[in-house]
Amino acid sequence: MPDKLKAILSESGVHEFSAAEKFLAKQLKILRQVGDLALDDDKNLTGASLEIRVFELFRECKVDIKWGRSGKEDFVIATPEGADDIAIEVKSARSPM
């Protein structure tokens, strides 16, 4: 697999680690959106898979949600004209709160 992955990255013009992380994360999100990748049970989700699930839930509710800025917020929800957009940061916990 590493040779296949290196070929994909090279073909896509990706030669640095941070760029590879961003590229692969984007491709995984796309694969999930088109149904080629499944998520685990909701109770087991953390990190990027939890963020993807939360994004999907908002979309199912017809909320105008967009992915946030890298390193800033997970999502941004557009609000009516004149109001500030809503920033969302997703967190998970294994123990009851």
Phi and psi in radians as a Rosetta constraint file:
Dihedral C 1 N 2 CA 2 C 2 CIRCULARHARMONIC -0.967 0.35
Dihedral N 2 CA 2 C 2 N 3 CIRCULARHARMONIC -0.673 0.35
Dihedral C 2 N 3 CA 3 C 3 CIRCULARHARMONIC -1.159 0.35
Dihedral N 3 CA 3 C 3 N 4 CIRCULARHARMONIC -0.683 0.35
Dihedral C 3 N 4 CA 4 C 4 CIRCULARHARMONIC -1.122 0.35
Dihedral N 4 CA 4 C 4 N 5 CIRCULARHARMONIC -0.759 0.35
Dihedral C 4 N 5 CA 5 C 5 CIRCULARHARMONIC -1.135 0.35
Dihedral N 5 CA 5 C 5 N 6 CIRCULARHARMONIC -0.748 0.35
Dihedral C 5 N 6 CA 6 C 6 CIRCULARHARMONIC -1.054 0.35
Dihedral N 6 CA 6 C 6 N 7 CIRCULARHARMONIC -0.689 0.35
Dihedral C 6 N 7 CA 7 C 7 CIRCULARHARMONIC -1.139 0.35
Dihedral N 7 CA 7 C 7 N 8 CIRCULARHARMONIC -0.730 0.35
Dihedral C 7 N 8 CA 8 C 8 CIRCULARHARMONIC -1.094 0.35
Dihedral N 8 CA 8 C 8 N 9 CIRCULARHARMONIC -0.817 0.35
Dihedral C 8 N 9 CA 9 C 9 CIRCULARHARMONIC -1.098 0.35
Dihedral N 9 CA 9 C 9 N 10 CIRCULARHARMONIC -0.788 0.35
Dihedral C 9 N 10 CA 10 C 10 CIRCULARHARMONIC -1.087 0.35
Dihedral N 10 CA 10 C 10 N 11 CIRCULARHARMONIC -0.781 0.35
Dihedral C 10 N 11 CA 11 C 11 CIRCULARHARMONIC -1.063 0.35
Dihedral N 11 CA 11 C 11 N 12 CIRCULARHARMONIC -0.515 0.35
Dihedral C 11 N 12 CA 12 C 12 CIRCULARHARMONIC -1.581 0.35
Dihedral N 12 CA 12 C 12 N 13 CIRCULARHARMONIC 0.045 0.35
Dihedral C 12 N 13 CA 13 C 13 CIRCULARHARMONIC 1.321 0.35
Dihedral N 13 CA 13 C 13 N 14 CIRCULARHARMONIC 0.405 0.35
Dihedral C 13 N 14 CA 14 C 14 CIRCULARHARMONIC -1.770 0.35
Dihedral N 14 CA 14 C 14 N 15 CIRCULARHARMONIC 2.107 0.35
Dihedral C 14 N 15 CA 15 C 15 CIRCULARHARMONIC -2.279 0.35
Dihedral N 15 CA 15 C 15 N 16 CIRCULARHARMONIC -0.011 0.35
Dihedral C 15 N 16 CA 16 C 16 CIRCULARHARMONIC -2.107 0.35
Dihedral N 16 CA 16 C 16 N 17 CIRCULARHARMONIC 2.630 0.35
Dihedral C 16 N 17 CA 17 C 17 CIRCULARHARMONIC -1.023 0.35
Dihedral N 17 CA 17 C 17 N 18 CIRCULARHARMONIC -0.868 0.35
Dihedral C 17 N 18 CA 18 C 18 CIRCULARHARMONIC -1.107 0.35
Dihedral N 18 CA 18 C 18 N 19 CIRCULARHARMONIC -0.661 0.35
Dihedral C 18 N 19 CA 19 C 19 CIRCULARHARMONIC -1.169 0.35
Dihedral N 19 CA 19 C 19 N 20 CIRCULARHARMONIC -0.629 0.35
Dihedral C 19 N 20 CA 20 C 20 CIRCULARHARMONIC -1.148 0.35
Dihedral N 20 CA 20 C 20 N 21 CIRCULARHARMONIC -0.728 0.35
Dihedral C 20 N 21 CA 21 C 21 CIRCULARHARMONIC -1.036 0.35
Dihedral N 21 CA 21 C 21 N 22 CIRCULARHARMONIC -0.823 0.35
Dihedral C 21 N 22 CA 22 C 22 CIRCULARHARMONIC -1.114 0.35
Dihedral N 22 CA 22 C 22 N 23 CIRCULARHARMONIC -0.772 0.35
Dihedral C 22 N 23 CA 23 C 23 CIRCULARHARMONIC -1.060 0.35
Dihedral N 23 CA 23 C 23 N 24 CIRCULARHARMONIC -0.841 0.35
Dihedral C 23 N 24 CA 24 C 24 CIRCULARHARMONIC -1.174 0.35
Dihedral N 24 CA 24 C 24 N 25 CIRCULARHARMONIC -0.696 0.35
Dihedral C 24 N 25 CA 25 C 25 CIRCULARHARMONIC -1.056 0.35
Dihedral N 25 CA 25 C 25 N 26 CIRCULARHARMONIC -0.749 0.35
Dihedral C 25 N 26 CA 26 C 26 CIRCULARHARMONIC -1.111 0.35
Dihedral N 26 CA 26 C 26 N 27 CIRCULARHARMONIC -0.752 0.35
Dihedral C 26 N 27 CA 27 C 27 CIRCULARHARMONIC -1.148 0.35
Dihedral N 27 CA 27 C 27 N 28 CIRCULARHARMONIC -0.657 0.35
Dihedral C 27 N 28 CA 28 C 28 CIRCULARHARMONIC -1.121 0.35
Dihedral N 28 CA 28 C 28 N 29 CIRCULARHARMONIC -0.699 0.35
Dihedral C 28 N 29 CA 29 C 29 CIRCULARHARMONIC -1.096 0.35
Dihedral N 29 CA 29 C 29 N 30 CIRCULARHARMONIC -0.730 0.35
Dihedral C 29 N 30 CA 30 C 30 CIRCULARHARMONIC -1.103 0.35
Dihedral N 30 CA 30 C 30 N 31 CIRCULARHARMONIC -0.782 0.35
Dihedral C 30 N 31 CA 31 C 31 CIRCULARHARMONIC -1.055 0.35
Dihedral N 31 CA 31 C 31 N 32 CIRCULARHARMONIC -0.639 0.35
Dihedral C 31 N 32 CA 32 C 32 CIRCULARHARMONIC -1.187 0.35
Dihedral N 32 CA 32 C 32 N 33 CIRCULARHARMONIC -0.759 0.35
Dihedral C 32 N 33 CA 33 C 33 CIRCULARHARMONIC -1.079 0.35
Dihedral N 33 CA 33 C 33 N 34 CIRCULARHARMONIC -0.627 0.35
Dihedral C 33 N 34 CA 34 C 34 CIRCULARHARMONIC -1.547 0.35
Dihedral N 34 CA 34 C 34 N 35 CIRCULARHARMONIC -0.008 0.35
Dihedral C 34 N 35 CA 35 C 35 CIRCULARHARMONIC 1.565 0.35
Dihedral N 35 CA 35 C 35 N 36 CIRCULARHARMONIC 0.163 0.35
Dihedral C 35 N 36 CA 36 C 36 CIRCULARHARMONIC -1.430 0.35
Dihedral N 36 CA 36 C 36 N 37 CIRCULARHARMONIC -0.328 0.35
Dihedral C 36 N 37 CA 37 C 37 CIRCULARHARMONIC -2.178 0.35
Dihedral N 37 CA 37 C 37 N 38 CIRCULARHARMONIC 2.419 0.35
Dihedral C 37 N 38 CA 38 C 38 CIRCULARHARMONIC -1.760 0.35
Dihedral N 38 CA 38 C 38 N 39 CIRCULARHARMONIC 2.729 0.35
Dihedral C 38 N 39 CA 39 C 39 CIRCULARHARMONIC -1.708 0.35
Dihedral N 39 CA 39 C 39 N 40 CIRCULARHARMONIC 2.766 0.35
Dihedral C 39 N 40 CA 40 C 40 CIRCULARHARMONIC -1.224 0.35
Dihedral N 40 CA 40 C 40 N 41 CIRCULARHARMONIC 3.114 0.35
Dihedral C 40 N 41 CA 41 C 41 CIRCULARHARMONIC -1.010 0.35
Dihedral N 41 CA 41 C 41 N 42 CIRCULARHARMONIC 2.517 0.35
Dihedral C 41 N 42 CA 42 C 42 CIRCULARHARMONIC -0.901 0.35
Dihedral N 42 CA 42 C 42 N 43 CIRCULARHARMONIC -0.694 0.35
Dihedral C 42 N 43 CA 43 C 43 CIRCULARHARMONIC -1.151 0.35
Dihedral N 43 CA 43 C 43 N 44 CIRCULARHARMONIC -0.285 0.35
Dihedral C 43 N 44 CA 44 C 44 CIRCULARHARMONIC -1.770 0.35
Dihedral N 44 CA 44 C 44 N 45 CIRCULARHARMONIC -0.026 0.35
Dihedral C 44 N 45 CA 45 C 45 CIRCULARHARMONIC -1.366 0.35
Dihedral N 45 CA 45 C 45 N 46 CIRCULARHARMONIC 2.448 0.35
Dihedral C 45 N 46 CA 46 C 46 CIRCULARHARMONIC -2.561 0.35
Dihedral N 46 CA 46 C 46 N 47 CIRCULARHARMONIC 2.940 0.35
Dihedral C 46 N 47 CA 47 C 47 CIRCULARHARMONIC 0.974 0.35
Dihedral N 47 CA 47 C 47 N 48 CIRCULARHARMONIC -2.385 0.35
Dihedral C 47 N 48 CA 48 C 48 CIRCULARHARMONIC -1.082 0.35
Dihedral N 48 CA 48 C 48 N 49 CIRCULARHARMONIC -0.655 0.35
Dihedral C 48 N 49 CA 49 C 49 CIRCULARHARMONIC -1.164 0.35
Dihedral N 49 CA 49 C 49 N 50 CIRCULARHARMONIC -0.621 0.35
Dihedral C 49 N 50 CA 50 C 50 CIRCULARHARMONIC -1.160 0.35
Dihedral N 50 CA 50 C 50 N 51 CIRCULARHARMONIC -0.738 0.35
Dihedral C 50 N 51 CA 51 C 51 CIRCULARHARMONIC -1.053 0.35
Dihedral N 51 CA 51 C 51 N 52 CIRCULARHARMONIC -0.745 0.35
Dihedral C 51 N 52 CA 52 C 52 CIRCULARHARMONIC -1.080 0.35
Dihedral N 52 CA 52 C 52 N 53 CIRCULARHARMONIC -0.751 0.35
Dihedral C 52 N 53 CA 53 C 53 CIRCULARHARMONIC -1.117 0.35
Dihedral N 53 CA 53 C 53 N 54 CIRCULARHARMONIC -0.756 0.35
Dihedral C 53 N 54 CA 54 C 54 CIRCULARHARMONIC -1.082 0.35
Dihedral N 54 CA 54 C 54 N 55 CIRCULARHARMONIC -0.759 0.35
Dihedral C 54 N 55 CA 55 C 55 CIRCULARHARMONIC -0.996 0.35
Dihedral N 55 CA 55 C 55 N 56 CIRCULARHARMONIC -0.807 0.35
Dihedral C 55 N 56 CA 56 C 56 CIRCULARHARMONIC -1.080 0.35
Dihedral N 56 CA 56 C 56 N 57 CIRCULARHARMONIC -0.711 0.35
Dihedral C 56 N 57 CA 57 C 57 CIRCULARHARMONIC -1.088 0.35
Dihedral N 57 CA 57 C 57 N 58 CIRCULARHARMONIC -0.768 0.35
Dihedral C 57 N 58 CA 58 C 58 CIRCULARHARMONIC -1.100 0.35
Dihedral N 58 CA 58 C 58 N 59 CIRCULARHARMONIC -0.736 0.35
Dihedral C 58 N 59 CA 59 C 59 CIRCULARHARMONIC -1.069 0.35
Dihedral N 59 CA 59 C 59 N 60 CIRCULARHARMONIC -0.735 0.35
Dihedral C 59 N 60 CA 60 C 60 CIRCULARHARMONIC -1.060 0.35
Dihedral N 60 CA 60 C 60 N 61 CIRCULARHARMONIC -0.509 0.35
Dihedral C 60 N 61 CA 61 C 61 CIRCULARHARMONIC -1.528 0.35
Dihedral N 61 CA 61 C 61 N 62 CIRCULARHARMONIC 0.141 0.35
Dihedral C 61 N 62 CA 62 C 62 CIRCULARHARMONIC 1.129 0.35
Dihedral N 62 CA 62 C 62 N 63 CIRCULARHARMONIC 0.522 0.35
Dihedral C 62 N 63 CA 63 C 63 CIRCULARHARMONIC -1.484 0.35
Dihedral N 63 CA 63 C 63 N 64 CIRCULARHARMONIC 2.400 0.35
Dihedral C 63 N 64 CA 64 C 64 CIRCULARHARMONIC -1.364 0.35
Dihedral N 64 CA 64 C 64 N 65 CIRCULARHARMONIC 1.488 0.35
Dihedral C 64 N 65 CA 65 C 65 CIRCULARHARMONIC -1.967 0.35
Dihedral N 65 CA 65 C 65 N 66 CIRCULARHARMONIC 2.488 0.35
Dihedral C 65 N 66 CA 66 C 66 CIRCULARHARMONIC -2.311 0.35
Dihedral N 66 CA 66 C 66 N 67 CIRCULARHARMONIC 2.688 0.35
Dihedral C 66 N 67 CA 67 C 67 CIRCULARHARMONIC -1.127 0.35
Dihedral N 67 CA 67 C 67 N 68 CIRCULARHARMONIC 2.476 0.35
Dihedral C 67 N 68 CA 68 C 68 CIRCULARHARMONIC -1.405 0.35
Dihedral N 68 CA 68 C 68 N 69 CIRCULARHARMONIC -3.057 0.35
Dihedral C 68 N 69 CA 69 C 69 CIRCULARHARMONIC -1.384 0.35
Dihedral N 69 CA 69 C 69 N 70 CIRCULARHARMONIC 2.426 0.35
Dihedral C 69 N 70 CA 70 C 70 CIRCULARHARMONIC -1.000 0.35
Dihedral N 70 CA 70 C 70 N 71 CIRCULARHARMONIC 2.214 0.35
Dihedral C 70 N 71 CA 71 C 71 CIRCULARHARMONIC 1.393 0.35
Dihedral N 71 CA 71 C 71 N 72 CIRCULARHARMONIC 0.010 0.35
Dihedral C 71 N 72 CA 72 C 72 CIRCULARHARMONIC -1.940 0.35
Dihedral N 72 CA 72 C 72 N 73 CIRCULARHARMONIC -1.360 0.35
Dihedral C 72 N 73 CA 73 C 73 CIRCULARHARMONIC -2.305 0.35
Dihedral N 73 CA 73 C 73 N 74 CIRCULARHARMONIC 2.750 0.35
Dihedral C 73 N 74 CA 74 C 74 CIRCULARHARMONIC -1.304 0.35
Dihedral N 74 CA 74 C 74 N 75 CIRCULARHARMONIC -0.768 0.35
Dihedral C 74 N 75 CA 75 C 75 CIRCULARHARMONIC -2.456 0.35
Dihedral N 75 CA 75 C 75 N 76 CIRCULARHARMONIC 2.832 0.35
Dihedral C 75 N 76 CA 76 C 76 CIRCULARHARMONIC -2.304 0.35
Dihedral N 76 CA 76 C 76 N 77 CIRCULARHARMONIC 2.304 0.35
Dihedral C 76 N 77 CA 77 C 77 CIRCULARHARMONIC -1.900 0.35
Dihedral N 77 CA 77 C 77 N 78 CIRCULARHARMONIC 2.188 0.35
Dihedral C 77 N 78 CA 78 C 78 CIRCULARHARMONIC -1.259 0.35
Dihedral N 78 CA 78 C 78 N 79 CIRCULARHARMONIC 2.473 0.35
Dihedral C 78 N 79 CA 79 C 79 CIRCULARHARMONIC -2.038 0.35
Dihedral N 79 CA 79 C 79 N 80 CIRCULARHARMONIC 2.981 0.35
Dihedral C 79 N 80 CA 80 C 80 CIRCULARHARMONIC -0.999 0.35
Dihedral N 80 CA 80 C 80 N 81 CIRCULARHARMONIC 2.720 0.35
Dihedral C 80 N 81 CA 81 C 81 CIRCULARHARMONIC -0.855 0.35
Dihedral N 81 CA 81 C 81 N 82 CIRCULARHARMONIC 2.360 0.35
Dihedral C 81 N 82 CA 82 C 82 CIRCULARHARMONIC 1.638 0.35
Dihedral N 82 CA 82 C 82 N 83 CIRCULARHARMONIC -0.341 0.35
Dihedral C 82 N 83 CA 83 C 83 CIRCULARHARMONIC -1.702 0.35
Dihedral N 83 CA 83 C 83 N 84 CIRCULARHARMONIC 2.662 0.35
Dihedral C 83 N 84 CA 84 C 84 CIRCULARHARMONIC -1.237 0.35
Dihedral N 84 CA 84 C 84 N 85 CIRCULARHARMONIC 2.529 0.35
Dihedral C 84 N 85 CA 85 C 85 CIRCULARHARMONIC -1.172 0.35
Dihedral N 85 CA 85 C 85 N 86 CIRCULARHARMONIC 2.806 0.35
Dihedral C 85 N 86 CA 86 C 86 CIRCULARHARMONIC -1.796 0.35
Dihedral N 86 CA 86 C 86 N 87 CIRCULARHARMONIC 2.187 0.35
Dihedral C 86 N 87 CA 87 C 87 CIRCULARHARMONIC -1.657 0.35
Dihedral N 87 CA 87 C 87 N 88 CIRCULARHARMONIC 2.403 0.35
Dihedral C 87 N 88 CA 88 C 88 CIRCULARHARMONIC -2.184 0.35
Dihedral N 88 CA 88 C 88 N 89 CIRCULARHARMONIC 2.329 0.35
Dihedral C 88 N 89 CA 89 C 89 CIRCULARHARMONIC -2.098 0.35
Dihedral N 89 CA 89 C 89 N 90 CIRCULARHARMONIC 2.153 0.35
Dihedral C 89 N 90 CA 90 C 90 CIRCULARHARMONIC -1.623 0.35
Dihedral N 90 CA 90 C 90 N 91 CIRCULARHARMONIC 2.311 0.35
Dihedral C 90 N 91 CA 91 C 91 CIRCULARHARMONIC -2.264 0.35
Dihedral N 91 CA 91 C 91 N 92 CIRCULARHARMONIC 2.672 0.35
Dihedral C 91 N 92 CA 92 C 92 CIRCULARHARMONIC -2.242 0.35
Dihedral N 92 CA 92 C 92 N 93 CIRCULARHARMONIC 2.785 0.35
Dihedral C 92 N 93 CA 93 C 93 CIRCULARHARMONIC -2.494 0.35
Dihedral N 93 CA 93 C 93 N 94 CIRCULARHARMONIC 2.448 0.35
Dihedral C 93 N 94 CA 94 C 94 CIRCULARHARMONIC -1.524 0.35
Dihedral N 94 CA 94 C 94 N 95 CIRCULARHARMONIC -0.473 0.35
Dihedral C 94 N 95 CA 95 C 95 CIRCULARHARMONIC -1.709 0.35
Dihedral N 95 CA 95 C 95 N 96 CIRCULARHARMONIC 2.672 0.35
Dihedral C 95 N 96 CA 96 C 96 CIRCULARHARMONIC -1.026 0.35
Dihedral N 96 CA 96 C 96 N 97 CIRCULARHARMONIC 2.546 0.35
